[in-house]
């Protein structure tokens, strides 16, 4: 599939190449790879612990809570691989890291399954912070889709 250069740069944590591709404006930063369960470059950067790549992708309009075909967000990918750096980068950018997938599993549940204790500890605290933030913004705490990917609240008010 053409246009997956961003995915490859994110998957191998090549900052310079990722930056070059993004600056060219020739690639869809939110393109989903149909051959890899609709993962985006953000999913790959998160799975690989490429924090600088996550920040760069977000700066160029990547959706931090994009979903795969099973409902996984980039935070799920980071939790599966135990990449605390990715979880911090996402959370610090106000990207929700507590959404449920199609089976009801949150990134915390995924981190627990794989026994990534540092991620589990971080996600527990982040979930509390996100719950408080939702209350402050008047967002229903039971809403799984409380943030619109294009909503400015994802990037501000931290």
NUGUVO-355867 format. One line per 3 residues: number of its first residue (from 1); their letters; for each residue x, y, z of N, C-alpha, C. Coordinates in steps of 0.05 Angstrom, whole numbers. Example, Ala and Ser with C-alpha at 12.3 -4.5 7.8 and 13.67 -1.06 7.14 Angstrom:
# residues 2
1) AS) 264,-114,156,246,-90,156,264,-66,156  257,-45,142,273,-21,143,258,1,157 $
# end
This chain:
# residues 158
1) XXX) 17,-24,0,0,0,0,18,25,0  13,43,-18,29,67,-20,23,86,3  42,102,11,38,121,32,45,112,60 $
4) XXX) 56,89,62,62,78,89,90,86,99  103,105,86,130,113,94,130,123,123  109,138,131,108,147,158,107,124,178 $
7) XXX) 92,103,171,90,80,188,118,67,192  132,65,170,159,52,172,178,69,188  178,95,184,196,113,199,189,112,229 $
10) XXX) 163,111,235,155,109,263,162,82,275  159,61,260,165,33,270,194,29,275  212,43,261,241,39,266,252,63,282 $
13) XXX) 235,80,291,243,104,308,263,121,294  259,127,269,276,144,253,265,173,253  274,189,272,263,216,275,268,233,251 $
16) XXX) 292,233,240,298,250,217,281,243,193  278,218,188,262,210,165,232,217,170  223,212,194,195,218,201,190,248,197 $
19) XXX) 208,264,207,206,293,204,206,302,175  223,290,159,225,297,131,199,290,117  188,266,122,163,258,110,140,277,118 $
22) XXX) 139,284,144,117,301,154,119,329,142  143,340,140,147,367,129,140,368,100  143,346,86,138,345,57,108,350,51 $
25) XXX) 91,342,70,63,345,67,51,325,47  66,306,38,57,287,18,43,262,29  43,260,55,32,235,67,10,242,87 $
28) XXX) -10,225,88,-32,227,107,-22,217,134  -20,235,153,-10,229,179,-28,209,194  -52,207,186,-71,189,199,-79,164,182 $
31) XXX) -63,159,161,-68,136,144,-68,110,160  -88,94,155,-90,68,168,-80,46,150  -63,29,160,-52,7,145,-71,-17,146 $
34) XXX) -84,-22,125,-104,-44,124,-91,-71,129  -66,-74,121,-53,-100,125,-44,-105,154  -44,-84,170,-36,-86,198,-58,-76,216 $
37) XXX) -82,-87,212,-105,-81,230,-112,-52,232  -107,-36,211,-113,-8,211,-96,9,230  -72,0,235,-53,15,252,-44,40,237 $
40) XXX) -40,62,252,-29,86,241,0,89,249  13,109,239,41,114,247,42,119,277  21,131,288,20,137,317,19,110,333 $
43) XXX) 5,90,323,5,64,337,33,52,337  47,54,314,74,43,312,94,58,331  92,84,330,110,100,348,105,93,377 $
46) XXX) 80,90,384,73,83,412,82,55,420  79,36,402,87,9,407,118,7,410  132,24,397,162,23,397,174,41,419 $
49) XXX) 158,56,433,169,74,454,182,98,443  173,107,420,186,129,405,172,156,413  178,165,437,165,188,449,168,213,432 $
52) XXX) 192,218,421,197,241,404,180,239,379  177,215,368,161,211,345,132,217,350  122,209,374,95,214,382,90,244,382 $
55) XXX) 108,259,395,105,288,397,105,300,369  123,291,352,124,302,325,99,296,309  89,271,311,65,264,297,41,281,306 $
58) XXX) 39,285,333,17,301,343,19,330,333  43,341,332,47,368,322,38,371,293  39,349,279,31,350,250,3,339,246 $
61) XXX) -13,338,267,-41,332,264,-49,303,267  -31,286,277,-39,258,281,-60,256,303  -78,237,300,-98,233,321,-87,214,342 $
64) XXX) -84,223,366,-72,208,387,-90,185,397  -115,186,390,-133,164,399,-146,149,376  -132,148,354,-141,133,330,-144,104,338 $
67) XXX) -163,90,325,-169,63,332,-161,43,310  -152,19,319,-148,-3,300,-174,-17,296  -174,-38,280,-199,-53,275,-210,-67,300 $
70) XXX) -193,-70,320,-203,-82,346,-208,-61,367  -205,-36,359,-211,-14,378,-187,-5,394  -163,-15,388,-140,-7,403,-131,21,395 $
73) XXX) -124,36,416,-113,62,412,-82,60,413  -68,81,407,-39,80,411,-31,72,439  -47,81,459,-41,74,487,-42,44,492 $
76) XXX) -60,30,479,-62,1,481,-36,-12,470  -26,-2,448,-2,-12,436,22,-8,455  23,16,467,45,22,486,43,4,510 $
79) XXX) 19,-1,520,15,-17,543,23,-46,538  17,-56,514,23,-84,507,53,-88,507  68,-68,497,97,-72,494,112,-60,518 $
82) XXX) 98,-49,538,110,-39,562,126,-13,558  116,4,540,131,29,534,120,52,550  131,55,573,123,77,591,128,104,578 $
85) XXX) 150,107,563,156,132,550,133,140,532  121,122,518,99,128,500,74,136,516  69,122,537,45,129,554,48,157,565 $
88) XXX) 72,164,574,77,191,584,73,212,562  84,207,539,82,226,517,53,230,509  37,209,508,9,212,502,-6,227,524 $
91) XXX) -2,219,548,-16,231,571,-9,261,573  17,267,570,26,295,572,14,312,550  6,300,528,-7,315,506,-38,315,509 $
94) XXX) -47,306,532,-76,304,538,-91,285,519  -77,265,510,-91,244,494,-102,224,514  -127,217,512,-138,198,531,-124,170,529 $
97) XXX) -115,161,551,-101,135,551,-116,114,568  -142,118,570,-159,100,586,-183,90,570  -183,93,544,-206,84,528,-207,53,527 $
100) XXX) -231,43,524,-235,14,522,-235,6,492  -224,-18,487,-225,-29,460,-252,-43,456  -256,-56,434,-282,-69,428,-289,-91,448 $
103) XXX) -270,-100,463,-275,-122,482,-277,-111,511  -275,-85,514,-277,-73,541,-251,-70,555  -229,-76,542,-202,-74,555,-190,-47,551 $
106) XXX) -181,-36,573,-166,-11,573,-136,-16,570  -121,4,565,-92,0,565,-82,-10,592  -94,-2,614,-86,-12,640,-90,-43,641 $
109) XXX) -112,-52,631,-118,-81,630,-97,-95,613  -89,-84,591,-69,-96,573,-42,-97,587  -35,-75,601,-9,-74,615,-10,-95,638 $
112) XXX) -33,-99,650,-35,-119,671,-32,-148,660  -44,-153,637,-42,-179,624,-12,-186,619  3,-166,610,31,-170,603,50,-165,627 $
115) XXX) 39,-159,650,54,-154,675,75,-132,672  68,-110,659,86,-87,657,79,-69,681  92,-75,703,86,-62,728,90,-31,728 $
118) XXX) 111,-22,715,115,7,714,92,21,698  84,8,677,61,19,661,35,17,677  31,-4,692,7,-7,708,5,15,728 $
121) XXX) 27,20,742,27,41,762,22,69,750  34,74,728,30,100,714,1,103,704  -9,82,692,-36,83,681,-57,86,703 $
124) XXX) -53,74,726,-72,78,748,-73,107,756  -50,120,758,-49,149,766,-61,166,743  -54,159,718,-63,175,695,-94,173,693 $
127) XXX) -105,150,699,-134,147,698,-148,165,719  -136,168,742,-146,186,763,-145,215,752  -123,222,741,-120,249,730,-140,255,707 $
130) XXX) -144,235,690,-162,239,668,-191,240,678  -197,225,699,-224,227,711,-229,255,722  -209,265,736,-211,292,748,-213,313,725 $
133) XXX) -199,310,704,-199,328,682,-227,328,668  -238,304,665,-265,302,653,-285,317,670  -283,313,697,-301,327,715,-298,357,712 $
136) XXX) -274,366,711,-268,395,709,-280,406,682  -279,391,661,-289,400,635,-319,393,631  -331,380,650,-359,373,648,-365,351,628 $
139) XXX) -347,332,626,-350,310,608,-359,286,624  -379,271,614,-390,248,628,-368,228,633  -363,220,658,-341,202,664,-345,174,653 $
142) XXX) -370,167,648,-376,140,637,-373,139,607  -369,161,594,-366,162,565,-339,151,557  -340,130,539,-316,119,529,-304,137,507 $
145) XXX) -320,151,493,-312,169,472,-315,198,480  -304,205,502,-308,231,513,-291,253,499  -272,245,483,-256,264,468,-259,260,439 $
148) XXX) -266,281,425,-265,280,395,-236,283,387  -227,267,369,-199,269,360,-191,297,351  -211,312,341,-205,339,331,-211,360,352 $
151) XXX) -219,352,375,-227,370,396,-202,383,409  -203,408,412,-181,423,423,-175,415,452  -196,403,465,-191,395,493,-170,374,496 $
154) XXX) -164,360,474,-143,339,474,-115,351,476  -113,377,469,-87,389,468,-83,411,488  -104,419,502,-101,441,521,-113,434,548 $
157) XX) -111,453,566,-123,451,593,-111,428,609  -85,426,609,-73,405,626,-63,418,652 $
# end
